[in-house]
Amino acid sequence: MSSLKERKVAARQTTSSRDVEWVPSICNFCSTVCNVRVGVKTIDGKKTAVKIEGNPNSPLNRGKTCARGQAGLRQTYDAQRLTIPLIRVSGSKRGEWNFRPASWEEAYGYVMSKLEEHQVRPWEMSMVGGWTSCVFYMPLALSFVFSTGIPNIVASPMQQCVAAGHFGNDLVTGNFNFHDEVLADFENAKYILLSMTNSGVAAASTSRLVRFAEAKKRGAKVVVLDPRLSETAAKADEWLPIKPGTDGAFFLALIHIMLRKDLYDEEFLIKHTNMPFLALENQGMVVPLMESDEQGFPTSFRVLDRISGEVRQLPGYSNTNAVDKEGKNLVPALEVPPGFTLDGHKVKTIFQYMLEQTAKFTPAWAEQETGLPAATIERIALEFGQTRPALVDPGWHGARYENILNTRRLQAVLQALVGGFDTPGGWLMSGEYHEKLLAFLKAKQEGKEVPVLSLPGLQFPLTAAGKFFNPAEWSHGHPSFAMAKSMADKAEGKPGVIFPAFSDYGLEEAVEGKLMFNGEPYRIKALLMNAANPVRHFYPDTRWKNILTHPNMGLVVAIDIVPSDTAAYADVILPNQNYIERDEPFLYGAGPATDLALTTRFSAVEPQPQTKGTADILFEFAIGFGALDKFMETISAFSGYDLAEIKEEVGKATNGEQTFTQAIRSVSFKHHARNLGLTPDQLEKTLREKGVLVVEAKEKLMEHAAICRQLPVPTPSGRIEIYSLLLAGFVRQEGYRINWDPGLVYMPPALNQEKKPDEFFFTYGKTPTVSYASTNSNNPILMALSKAKEDEFMGLWIHPQRASLLNIMTGDTVTVENCLSGQKVQINAFVTEMIRPDTVFMSSSFGTENPLLKYSSGVGTALNRLVPYQVEPIVSAFKTQEFTVRVTK
């Protein structure tokens, strides 16, 4: 009998690198999209994935991957994988798992027959996409809906984070998707401030975590604002248990102090922001002195040159205020003399108006709002302002309060005060973002159009969503249902939503037949869902269950890999290939990596025989809709790919020579290889060997493409905008509302402050073992890790001071009731001092219902059973914590 030592040696030899083929891929277990390698062994003549690890060539995650990424291969071999098309058994109800196997031809035929039976017109259909659909298949999804006349997409990331929260940062910097476009340079920062962002470091993003760990090694001071001692807060030098929803008050107090104690980067504010712009006050609003073209774009701004004392005109779009419209150098003044007038009007600089607006936001005032001592707030302000480089983490998930966009905007203003953009220790733009911005500026200079998908930052959603909002963009004259809902609300004197991009706002009303457009019902009768689980991820679960089971809903199609809670409500389920099984149709930038790089997935193991890739499914639907030619033309127009090459490769696919995924992949390789001066074979060989091709290192990019100092940003003015011109436009369009005040204001959360003994503020967050709301919880390894910390991960955090008054102990089952909506859930208590006494917390990671998901079904409590449907009025971001709860035993 062999010894233990001999058995360990044998085990190591069995899994040695000599026996394993490493195939490059991209992790699909969160939107950080880490570069990984899949270890494959041939077992009984069949390639089998045996391990996933980080790709050491990656400039993003640097060879690291988290527990979720390593456990990813378990999804491939999940016994409950969807491996064949399914059609609902006649007579069964949506929500019941009662399906029969079908061929792809029968499934497609069933879909087309149901669309015909219910007389579904193009605008009466909507796509619903999860984050993978957005990140990996945006070119196909957008092209599909435009080629088929469908003006509706519900994209789950928008109301949760990309619009909810990110948009606040975007108003200052001109970005769009901070997940993909920005990395906080933790490792070179000396002072790090984090707010509402545990998931961005400790519960979602490996690329950020490896940089955060390096910052800790190098001695950076870390301060975390969080009502509970989260995983990130536990690693901080200071945990500040702030009152929920008041982070904006904290930021305003810091801005108040930094402006008055000259703790800002004066040169940066003068040269690269709109702080020196002259403005006047009109009917209580600050209005910059500017000229605009017929489309409303700025053509000039005015500043006072502090050298000559002259008022000079600056270009309407530029990265610098150091050169006027005539090409002459100047040094704009941040402040004008008292009583300064121009054309008979008293004027000041934006800087001076911001000083006035922040006068009342003292540390003493902030103490009353946040519950944090004024002395602590002032000390943090001084430390942050006197330390360089310092950064505020841009944040992750945003959907919490109506004030979230304002709060994120204020943190971006704080970042601007220290000049921390594309500088060491600041907010670094991704390599792909730099590439897009350079191409956009070149095209702008040459008077050429840029393909929609190549537009940088805010230019993309303003252009793409603008097409969905404009009835004239569609031959049938119908905008998206979300915009139709906003228009109907405004017609009834309600506020509506200004920019409901890719939102579910109005969907329920459209399904119920209650939404009107041009005097007729605007109905949604069919849904095509790709990698989306709204029954678990949207709020509340009952709303989406009503949408999916309503008699007016004629057809629900789900493209998925596992039997999610939402898939149970489908009429047709189309089985998708798992991420380590599939080649991707496109090459991608390396997520938020600051190097300009290309990457893609390579199939590591054979896919299940009856599964298909998303590209193949959408192409086959386009053929069924009679829109193949238009689909190809739109892909070319949106992506910039050569149309002749698309037609050639797709022609091979229609003849059965290759899949549609292979067709678009071939076009993508040709496109990028041509731009790099390589052959497609050379490019593929490099990516197969390394998984990532670094085109230009961060250091080289910074020499010629740093935002602000070398390139303008995609804001209306090209500068960092402390005063938001976009919000000022909303004021002109909609009238004043504090939500879109272009200056610096405070919006307190709408929460009951006079709570009863059993009433609490409510917060939630992610766990390190589950990416989103149950996305990968049905995984035996991850579920085992979660259950090892069952109290912390699945319980309701409650402070012992309040728990003792309510006779609650750890492990007790308690009822949590939403004091606004009356929704109730039951959950086990976790009594801990790691949370404010007036606040409770639960995770968003559990509560799966479908019994086929045997590891996760019935485990924990679903967050969206407690959260009602509330959205804010700019982007329809969910207000998922804007209520209090009552806790009883």
Secondary structure, DSSP 8 states (H G I E B T S, - for coil): ---HHHHHHHHHHHTSTTT-EEEEEE--SSTT--EEEEEEEEETTEEEEEEEEE-TT-TTTTT---HHHHTTHHHHT-TT---S-EEE-TT--TTS--EEE--HHHHHHHHHHHHHHTT--GGGEEEEE-HHHHHHHHHHHHHHHHHHT---EEEHHIIIIITTTHHHHHHHH--S-HHHHEEE-GGG-SEEEEES-HHHHTSS-HHHHHHHHHHHHTT-EEEEE-SB--HHHHTSSEEE---TT-HHHHHHHHHHHHHHTT-S-HHHHHHHBSTT-EEEEETTEEEE-EEE-TTS-EEEEEEEBTTT--EEEEESS-S-SSB-TTS-B--B-SS--TT-EETTEE-EEHHHHHHHHTTT--HHHHHHHH-S-HHHHHHHHHHHHHSSSEEE---S--TT-TTHHHHHHHHHHHHHHTT-BSSTTSEEE-HHHHHHHHHHHHHHHHT----GGG--TTHHHHHHHHHHH-GGGSTT----HHHHHHHHHHHTT----S--TT--TTHHHHHHT--EETTEE----EEEEES--HHHHSS-HHHHHHHHH-TT--EEEEEESS--TTGGG-SEEEEB--TTT---SS-EE-TT-SSEEEE-----S---TT-B-HHHHHHHHHHHTT-HHHHHHHHHHHH---HHHHHHHHHHHHTTSS-HHHHHHHHHHHHHHHHHT--HHHHHHHHHHHSEEEEE-HHHHHHHH-BTTTB--SSSSSSB-SS-HHHHHHHHHH---GGG-SS---------SS--TTEEEEEEE-BTTBSSSSTT---HHHHHHHHHTHHHHHSEEE-HHHHHHTT--TT-EEEEEETTT--EEEEEEEE-SSB-TTEEEEESS-----TTSTTTTT-S--GGGT----B-TTT--B-SSSSEEEEE-
